[in-house]
């Protein structure tokens, strides 16, 4: 009985939620309404619309927009399906709004407006994920792990330094978003089809009401060329993000092939799942799904390129809202899952250090120190270090256990053609050169993992994230303020007795 009483409340709540979502959705229907509202305001003020017709046209348009906000209502997405609703509400006079317009420039405008919103959503999720990465970089500044090249353990590094490298890659993706946004944030409205109109439309005011930062300057470019350019450009941004995520995922995935990994996902919570047959296995489900989604994002990003290839100007193949929105959404999903991965990582610092000390990832430091401190040519020092590694692997000797006497013998033999003589490094120096922790902390190159540089780079990354966040808020604020101003000015055109009246009344 109790459940039966709750059911209507739940249904009512869901209905209200659906209505709120429909009211707030800035889809094609929404933007067609905003374009028509802006046309009514501007043209009535600039003498392009008969003042005696304005009230009835505005009232009819308001009815169509209000009807589209109702739960389950149809929200037409094209001019030729939206306009009949206006005619039904206000009669044929409503088509006076169509002066100097075409479905081509109207569709180009809402596509740009929707892509603009989608790019801000992408920028927001990118900032969120990058913020998590930078935060973890600070926590793992002193976590020393192996880094790999060609799939082989290469050198010791700070895991925080490694993460800041990925943060730098995402920052370039953020830069590309801002650069692309500036090109997308240009209004095609008022260009009609190819070369404008004999109507003296105020394109600048239209752009301002719709929240655009500028107009597309050339009327032919507006729908025929620019409208294809930006989906392709956005596709390249999506590709870059997916490649960064995929690279990170594969680096973690490699550890799952090891008997004793030093980095894994925390079990449970959708991160891992058990094998149906092998009790010992904990499969990295989150890594698998994120890699698959990254691959799908790249697949979708190739769509605009293939669709735009070898078609005459003006065709809509690469311009449609749904596939381009799905392309951006795919990148948002990849970034969201990457954020989950970062928050689920479990790093065994002792195991990572053991991995480093069990192999010769610090061997280059021998050659570096011999050249820096004793002026031995690098190639000679490299040859000595390589001979040490070969001997150690042949005799199963760890770096920490390598006999100093054997190092002296190998040095004399390896450098005999150079007549280097005795190994100039003391045993203490020799041992210190093979310490992965010391190697990382003693790096001197700008951009290295040493504490001072880590602090500098981390602060710079945090500053860039703050600037990106401010940029997102500024762009959204501009759009929202413009649309609020349009609502206010359009509202003045609608007769009081007709406001909020359902369509057909």
KENU-379030 format. One line per field, with one value per residue (C-alpha): x, y, z; residue number from 1. Coordinates in pm, 1 decimal. Last residue first. Example, Ala and Ser with C-alpha at 12.3 -4.5 7.8 and 13.67 -1.06 7.14 Angstrom:
BEGIN
X	1367.0,1230.0
Y	-106.0,-450.0
Z	714.0,780.0
num	2,1
This chain:
BEGIN
X	-620.4,-437.0,-103.8,-118.3,-125.6,194.0,178.1,-124.8,-297.2,25.7,82.8,422.7,666.9,811.2,891.8,1122.4,1343.4,1363.1,1420.2,1692.5,1866.2,1856.2,1998.6,2287.8,2358.9,2356.9,2599.1,2837.6,2822.7,2900.3,3206.4,3328.1,3276.9,3475.3,3757.3,3771.3,3808.1,4082.8,4265.3,4236.2,4366.9,4657.9,4743.0,4734.6,4970.2,5209.8,5203.2,5281.1,5558.5,5733.0,5700.8,5829.5,6116.2,6226.6,6182.7,6383.5,6165.1,6300.1,6145.9,6466.9,6752.1,6931.7,6835.1,6969.5,6635.2,6568.7,6917.6,6919.5,6599.5,6724.1,7053.0,7299.2,7522.4,7531.7,7691.0,7966.1,8028.5,8071.4,8300.2,8511.8,8482.6,8804.5,8794.9,9161.2,9316.4,9135.1,9359.9,9088.9,9144.9,9155.8,8816.4,8614.5,8899.5,8988.0,8621.9,8541.9,8813.9,8708.5,8344.2,8450.7,8627.4,8313.4,8115.7,7751.2,7516.7,7308.8,7280.8,7143.2,7360.0,7219.6,7559.1,7484.0,7262.9,7541.2,7803.2,7582.7,7492.0,7858.6,7947.3,7672.4,7802.4,8154.2,8029.5,7819.0,8123.4,8322.0,8029.6,7999.0,8357.6,8532.5,8559.6,8589.7,8295.4,8046.5,8162.2,8198.9,7879.8,7673.1,7811.1,7730.1,7391.9,7296.2,7292.5,6999.7,6740.9,6967.6,6717.5,6617.7,6664.1,6399.3,6148.5,6218.1,6148.6,5813.8,5734.3,5810.8,5593.0,5292.1,5059.0,4682.2,4493.3,4119.5,4102.5,4310.3,4091.0,3774.6,3920.1,4007.6,3644.1,3526.4,3784.3,3669.9,3305.2,3373.7,3555.9,3255.0,3023.7,3217.7,3165.2,2804.4,2742.0,2891.8,2676.0,2358.9,2410.0,2457.8,2739.0,2956.1,2704.1,2518.7,2624.5,2712.7,3030.5,3062.6,3162.1,3497.8,3578.0,3345.5,3189.5,3528.3,3671.0,3350.6,3348.0,3712.2,3624.1,3364.4,3633.7,3870.7,3599.6,3531.3,3896.5,3889.2,3570.2,3740.3,4039.6,3805.9,3610.9,3923.5,4076.7,3753.5,3725.9,4073.6,4028.3,4086.0,4201.7,4280.1,3949.3,3986.7,3657.4,3409.0,3693.0,3639.2,3566.5,3763.2,3694.1,3316.0,3333.0,3547.8,3925.3,4151.6,4318.5,4680.4,5036.6,5351.7,5258.2,5379.9,5311.6,5314.7,5061.2,4842.0,5133.3,5106.2,4747.9,4876.5,5083.9,4802.9,4558.4,4792.3,4841.3,4468.7,4389.2,4637.6,4518.0,4154.1,4226.8,4414.9,4138.5,3869.8,4073.1,4113.1,3739.7,3677.1,3874.0,3673.4,3348.8,3488.1,3572.7,3239.0,3036.7,3325.3,3297.1,2947.0,2752.6,2945.1,3211.4,2969.3,2857.8,3215.7,3265.2,3136.5,2998.8,3151.7,3145.4,2818.2,2570.3,2254.2,2155.3,2505.1,2510.6,2172.3,2289.2,2594.0,2398.0,2167.4,1973.3,1961.7,1729.7,1873.5,2021.5,2351.6,2574.5,2540.2,2239.5,2098.3,2400.5,2189.5,2297.2,2643.2,2737.6,3093.3,3176.0,3299.0,3624.3,3691.3,3591.7,3858.4,4132.3,3990.3,3954.5,4305.4,4445.4,4260.8,4412.6,4752.8,4672.6,4582.3,4934.5,5085.6,4872.6,5008.3,5363.9,5256.6,5163.9,5515.3,5665.0,5435.6,5545.3,5900.1,6133.9,6366.2,6488.1,6425.6,6199.5,6112.5,5791.6,5977.1,6046.5,5938.7,5941.3,6016.0,5880.2,5989.6,5707.0,5850.7,5623.1,5335.4,5091.4,5165.4,5114.3,4787.9,4655.1,4776.5,4598.4,4275.7,4285.6,4345.5,4028.2,3818.9,3970.3,3893.8,3539.9,3487.1,3648.5,3423.1,3112.8,3235.2,3286.0,2932.2,2785.4,2975.6,2873.0,2510.7,2555.0,2743.4,2474.8,2206.6,2362.5,2427.5,2063.8,1945.4,2190.6,2073.5,1705.1,1710.0,1668.3,1636.1,1284.1,1163.4,1003.7,729.8,643.5,432.7,184.8,73.2,-128.7,-23.9,-38.5,-83.3,172.2,416.4,368.5,415.1,751.7,914.3,892.2,1041.8,1294.6,1428.7,1457.7,1094.4,1043.6,747.0,596.7,650.9,646.6,569.3,851.8,759.2,419.8,591.8,804.2,506.9,297.7,576.9,599.2,227.6,240.8,539.6,365.7,42.0,224.7,451.6,192.2,96.4,463.9,535.8,876.6,1192.4,1175.3,1481.5,1305.3,1062.0,1345.2,1565.3,1305.2,1126.5,1450.0,1588.6,1278.8,1301.5,1664.6,1583.8,1301.2,1518.2,1778.3,1544.1,1418.0,1775.1,1867.5,1945.1,1778.2,1661.7,1289.2,1321.9,1527.5,1279.5,991.6,1164.6,1237.1,875.9,751.5,996.9,877.3,511.9,579.1,758.6,474.2,217.8,411.8,460.4,102.3,121.5,446.8,282.5,0.0
Y	2871.5,2675.2,2673.2,2712.4,3068.6,3154.6,3517.9,3601.1,3847.9,4036.7,4092.5,3955.6,4216.2,4307.4,3941.1,3953.8,4213.7,4021.7,3683.1,3834.4,3983.8,3644.5,3484.6,3729.7,3683.9,3305.5,3313.1,3552.8,3362.0,3037.6,3190.6,3349.8,3030.5,2824.3,3081.0,3093.4,2714.4,2732.2,2995.1,2781.4,2476.8,2681.8,2795.5,2439.4,2331.1,2615.2,2516.4,2154.9,2259.7,2476.2,2220.3,1941.0,2161.9,2225.8,1861.5,1705.4,1536.5,1726.9,2018.7,2220.1,1970.3,1918.1,1563.1,1488.1,1379.9,1125.3,969.2,954.8,748.9,515.6,435.5,306.3,616.1,597.3,251.3,361.5,680.4,480.2,232.3,522.7,632.9,676.6,324.6,262.0,327.0,538.7,427.5,500.2,161.1,9.3,152.3,-171.8,-373.2,-121.8,-61.2,-432.7,-495.0,-201.5,-312.3,-663.1,-520.2,-323.5,-645.2,-592.1,-653.7,-332.7,-363.6,-720.5,-1009.2,-1298.8,-1401.5,-1338.5,-1045.4,-884.6,-936.5,-782.6,-490.1,-418.1,-437.0,-183.7,49.6,35.8,98.1,391.7,538.3,516.3,663.2,944.4,1056.3,1039.6,1388.9,1262.0,1425.5,1489.4,1212.2,943.4,1065.8,1038.7,695.6,553.4,733.1,537.9,221.5,331.3,102.8,-194.0,-441.7,-574.7,-233.8,-75.0,-352.9,-338.2,34.2,-30.4,-305.8,-71.2,202.9,-25.0,203.2,154.8,350.5,402.6,783.2,795.5,532.0,724.4,1038.3,831.8,720.7,1082.0,1166.5,880.2,976.0,1337.9,1219.1,1009.0,1301.5,1508.4,1247.8,1192.5,1565.7,1548.0,1247.3,1419.9,1774.7,1709.5,1895.3,1632.3,1528.2,1860.2,1951.0,2316.2,2282.2,1975.2,1643.8,1467.2,1413.9,1585.8,1257.3,1088.0,1374.5,1420.2,1049.4,1014.1,1153.1,876.9,609.2,799.9,813.6,442.2,361.3,572.6,394.8,56.3,171.9,303.2,-24.0,-236.0,-13.7,-15.8,-394.0,-467.2,-845.5,-990.4,-1345.8,-1598.2,-1783.9,-1878.1,-1984.1,-1696.4,-1448.0,-1179.1,-814.6,-494.0,-122.8,-151.3,-65.0,-367.1,-400.4,-97.1,-75.8,-187.3,-55.1,-235.8,-560.7,-895.9,-1172.8,-918.3,-908.9,-670.2,-428.9,-371.1,-250.6,52.0,171.6,77.6,297.0,596.3,568.7,523.9,839.0,1049.6,902.7,965.8,1329.6,1381.7,1216.7,1431.4,1739.8,1619.0,1557.5,1911.5,2035.8,1816.6,1937.5,2295.3,2291.4,2169.4,2471.0,2696.4,2595.1,2623.9,2763.9,3072.3,3068.6,3202.1,3484.6,3584.0,3734.4,3460.7,3681.0,3749.6,3649.7,3463.3,3487.6,3452.3,3816.3,3931.7,3736.1,3880.6,4230.5,4189.3,4036.2,4337.8,4237.1,4483.9,4265.7,4215.3,3893.6,3720.9,3553.2,3179.4,3055.9,3322.4,3502.9,3646.7,3395.2,3245.1,3347.0,3296.8,3103.3,2801.6,2978.7,3097.3,2755.0,2591.4,2793.3,2728.8,2356.5,2341.3,2501.5,2244.7,1962.7,2122.5,2120.5,1753.4,1679.8,1881.7,1687.9,1367.7,1484.1,1595.7,1232.7,1109.6,1373.3,1256.9,900.0,1018.4,847.1,551.4,468.1,223.4,-69.6,-220.1,-169.7,26.0,282.2,233.5,431.1,250.4,399.7,639.5,784.0,1110.1,1343.3,1100.9,1318.4,1623.2,1425.2,1297.8,1654.7,1720.0,1408.7,1495.1,1845.9,1705.6,1500.9,1797.3,2029.1,1780.6,1746.6,2124.2,2161.5,1890.1,2059.8,2389.6,2221.3,2083.3,2429.8,2564.9,2259.9,2344.8,2709.0,2616.4,2369.7,2622.9,2879.5,2646.9,2538.5,2899.1,2984.6,2692.6,2709.4,3046.4,3402.8,3741.5,3798.6,3482.5,3678.2,3774.1,3405.0,3491.2,3665.2,3320.8,3260.1,3300.5,2958.4,2735.6,2940.7,2906.2,2529.2,2516.5,2696.6,2433.0,2145.6,2339.4,2512.0,2183.8,2026.2,1994.3,1955.9,1725.6,1735.7,1444.3,1664.8,2028.7,2258.3,2247.6,2400.5,2701.3,2758.7,2733.8,2964.6,3225.4,3220.6,3283.3,3570.4,3727.5,3712.1,3854.3,4141.6,4223.9,4246.4,4611.8,4702.5,4573.6,4404.5,4536.7,4875.3,4835.4,4775.7,4517.8,4349.1,4320.9,4191.1,3951.2,3819.9,3760.7,3562.9,3360.9,3277.3,3187.0,2953.1,2784.9,2754.0,2567.6,2334.9,2245.2,2154.8,2376.8,2149.9,2348.9,2313.4,1948.7,1872.4,2051.0,1863.3,1529.5,1610.6,1719.7,1395.2,1194.3,1365.8,1308.7,940.5,913.0,1090.1,869.5,559.1,656.8,578.2,236.6,166.3,231.4,0.0
Z	-2782.6,-3053.4,-2874.9,-2501.4,-2369.6,-2181.0,-2283.9,-2498.1,-2262.9,-2208.0,-2580.2,-2689.7,-2822.2,-2479.7,-2421.1,-2721.1,-2550.2,-2223.4,-2388.1,-2609.6,-2304.2,-2133.6,-2448.4,-2452.1,-2081.9,-2117.1,-2410.2,-2236.1,-1908.6,-2084.0,-2248.2,-1925.4,-1723.2,-1974.0,-1982.2,-1601.5,-1590.7,-1852.5,-1647.3,-1334.5,-1522.1,-1655.4,-1303.3,-1173.4,-1451.8,-1370.9,-1002.9,-1093.5,-1329.8,-1069.7,-791.1,-1013.3,-1124.1,-766.8,-663.4,-950.1,-1211.7,-1513.7,-1701.7,-1693.8,-1674.3,-1343.2,-1239.5,-892.0,-738.7,-1013.7,-1005.8,-625.9,-620.8,-894.7,-713.1,-974.7,-972.6,-594.1,-604.7,-845.2,-648.2,-328.5,-507.5,-622.3,-983.2,-1183.8,-1332.1,-1411.0,-1751.9,-2008.4,-2291.1,-2549.8,-2710.5,-2361.5,-2265.2,-2242.0,-2089.3,-1815.3,-1739.5,-1725.8,-1469.2,-1252.4,-1263.5,-1161.5,-857.7,-769.2,-753.9,-863.9,-573.4,-589.3,-967.6,-945.8,-1064.7,-1268.1,-1411.8,-1779.6,-1682.4,-1481.6,-1750.5,-2020.3,-1792.3,-1711.6,-2081.7,-2159.6,-1890.5,-2035.9,-2390.6,-2270.1,-2097.9,-2419.7,-2615.0,-2362.4,-2395.0,-2054.0,-1907.5,-1545.9,-1365.0,-1645.3,-1882.9,-1617.4,-1454.1,-1772.5,-1865.8,-1523.4,-1524.9,-1835.4,-1620.9,-1401.6,-1567.5,-1498.4,-1359.9,-1016.2,-856.9,-1075.3,-1017.7,-644.6,-654.3,-822.1,-569.3,-281.7,-428.3,-482.5,-675.4,-656.5,-920.1,-876.2,-882.3,-1200.8,-1363.3,-1281.1,-1441.6,-1747.5,-1751.7,-1763.9,-2029.6,-2252.5,-2198.6,-2293.0,-2605.5,-2707.6,-2638.2,-2891.8,-3165.0,-3059.9,-3103.5,-3452.6,-3538.0,-3411.3,-3539.2,-3909.4,-4082.9,-4251.7,-4519.6,-4546.4,-4898.7,-4945.5,-5144.2,-5371.8,-5213.3,-5249.8,-4881.4,-4634.4,-4521.8,-4480.9,-4277.5,-4077.8,-3985.0,-3879.3,-3537.6,-3492.0,-3533.0,-3303.7,-3038.0,-3087.5,-3021.9,-2706.8,-2603.4,-2643.9,-2439.8,-2172.0,-2165.7,-2127.7,-1860.5,-1662.5,-1694.2,-1560.4,-1519.4,-1175.6,-1234.6,-961.6,-985.8,-1354.1,-1515.6,-1507.2,-1455.3,-1195.4,-1269.2,-1223.1,-1193.0,-1158.9,-789.8,-717.3,-710.4,-699.1,-1036.6,-1064.3,-1050.3,-934.1,-1105.5,-968.7,-1221.4,-1502.0,-1786.0,-1587.4,-1580.3,-1955.3,-1904.4,-1712.9,-2008.8,-2247.4,-2056.4,-2068.2,-2444.5,-2499.5,-2302.0,-2497.5,-2828.2,-2737.3,-2655.5,-2981.8,-3185.0,-3024.3,-3114.3,-3475.1,-3495.0,-3373.0,-3672.9,-3910.0,-3754.0,-3785.9,-4153.4,-4286.7,-4169.9,-4271.3,-4638.7,-4790.8,-4499.5,-4390.1,-4663.5,-4923.5,-4694.5,-4609.9,-4264.7,-4037.6,-3762.8,-3421.2,-3052.4,-3080.5,-2794.2,-3000.8,-2939.1,-3037.2,-3361.8,-3461.2,-3374.0,-3597.8,-3881.9,-3913.7,-4222.2,-4511.8,-4725.1,-5072.9,-4938.5,-4869.7,-5124.0,-5096.0,-4901.8,-4664.1,-4514.5,-4232.9,-3968.6,-4015.3,-3658.2,-3540.4,-3222.9,-3420.1,-3511.5,-3155.7,-3026.6,-3242.3,-3071.1,-2724.7,-2792.2,-2937.4,-2621.6,-2411.5,-2617.9,-2557.9,-2187.0,-2215.5,-2338.4,-2053.7,-1803.2,-1957.6,-1889.5,-1542.8,-1479.3,-1562.9,-1333.9,-1054.2,-1118.0,-1055.4,-1297.1,-1328.1,-1677.2,-1963.6,-1874.8,-2213.4,-2414.3,-2682.1,-2410.2,-2050.7,-1729.4,-1405.3,-1083.8,-810.0,-598.9,-467.1,-666.9,-624.6,-429.4,-642.0,-962.0,-816.3,-804.9,-1158.6,-1288.0,-1107.6,-1251.7,-1599.7,-1564.2,-1450.7,-1710.1,-1986.8,-1854.1,-1868.9,-2210.4,-2351.3,-2209.0,-2355.4,-2690.8,-2679.2,-2625.6,-2927.1,-3130.4,-3052.9,-3154.1,-3472.8,-3573.9,-3484.4,-3713.7,-4007.4,-3986.2,-4001.1,-4280.5,-4492.8,-4399.8,-4566.5,-4448.1,-4615.9,-4488.5,-4314.5,-4031.9,-4278.3,-4249.8,-3945.1,-4174.4,-4295.4,-3975.3,-3614.3,-3444.4,-3748.9,-3942.5,-3652.5,-3644.6,-4022.0,-3976.5,-3753.4,-4005.1,-4298.2,-4072.5,-3940.4,-3595.6,-3495.0,-3119.1,-3068.7,-2722.8,-2485.6,-2177.4,-2270.3,-2375.2,-2744.3,-2666.3,-2508.4,-2818.2,-3051.5,-2832.0,-2816.0,-3196.9,-3226.4,-2976.2,-3152.1,-3490.5,-3344.3,-3177.2,-3472.3,-3749.7,-3710.0,-3677.7,-4028.2,-4015.7,-4181.9,-4007.2,-3785.5,-3454.8,-3591.7,-3781.0,-3473.0,-3228.5,-3463.6,-3612.0,-3261.1,-3165.9,-3487.1,-3419.7,-3058.7,-3163.4,-3423.9,-3148.4,-2915.8,-3186.5,-3287.7,-2930.1,-2631.9,-2379.5,-2078.0,-2135.8,-2235.6,-1926.1,-1703.7,-1866.0,-1817.2,-1453.3,-1396.2,-1549.9,-1342.0,-1024.4,-1116.7,-1178.8,-847.0,-667.0,-842.4,-728.8,-366.1,-264.5,-428.9,-248.1,89.6,0.0
num	505,504,503,502,501,500,499,498,497,496,495,494,493,492,491,490,489,488,487,486,485,484,483,482,481,480,479,478,477,476,475,474,473,472,471,470,469,468,467,466,465,464,463,462,461,460,459,458,457,456,455,454,453,452,451,450,449,448,447,446,445,444,443,442,441,440,439,438,437,436,435,434,433,432,431,430,429,428,427,426,425,424,423,422,421,420,419,418,417,416,415,414,413,412,411,410,409,408,407,406,405,404,403,402,401,400,399,398,397,396,395,394,393,392,391,390,389,388,387,386,385,384,383,382,381,380,379,378,377,376,375,374,373,372,371,370,369,368,367,366,365,364,363,362,361,360,359,358,357,356,355,354,353,352,351,350,349,348,347,346,345,344,343,342,341,340,339,338,337,336,335,334,333,332,331,330,329,328,327,326,325,324,323,322,321,320,319,318,317,316,315,314,313,312,311,310,309,308,307,306,305,304,303,302,301,300,299,298,297,296,295,294,293,292,291,290,289,288,287,286,285,284,283,282,281,280,279,278,277,276,275,274,273,272,271,270,269,268,267,266,265,264,263,262,261,260,259,258,257,256,255,254,253,252,251,250,249,248,247,246,245,244,243,242,241,240,239,238,237,236,235,234,233,232,231,230,229,228,227,226,225,224,223,222,221,220,219,218,217,216,215,214,213,212,211,210,209,208,207,206,205,204,203,202,201,200,199,198,197,196,195,194,193,192,191,190,189,188,187,186,185,184,183,182,181,180,179,178,177,176,175,174,173,172,171,170,169,168,167,166,165,164,163,162,161,160,159,158,157,156,155,154,153,152,151,150,149,148,147,146,145,144,143,142,141,140,139,138,137,136,135,134,133,132,131,130,129,128,127,126,125,124,123,122,121,120,119,118,117,116,115,114,113,112,111,110,109,108,107,106,105,104,103,102,101,100,99,98,97,96,95,94,93,92,91,90,89,88,87,86,85,84,83,82,81,80,79,78,77,76,75,74,73,72,71,70,69,68,67,66,65,64,63,62,61,60,59,58,57,56,55,54,53,52,51,50,49,48,47,46,45,44,43,42,41,40,39,38,37,36,35,34,33,32,31,30,29,28,27,26,25,24,23,22,21,20,19,18,17,16,15,14,13,12,11,10,9,8,7,6,5,4,3,2,1
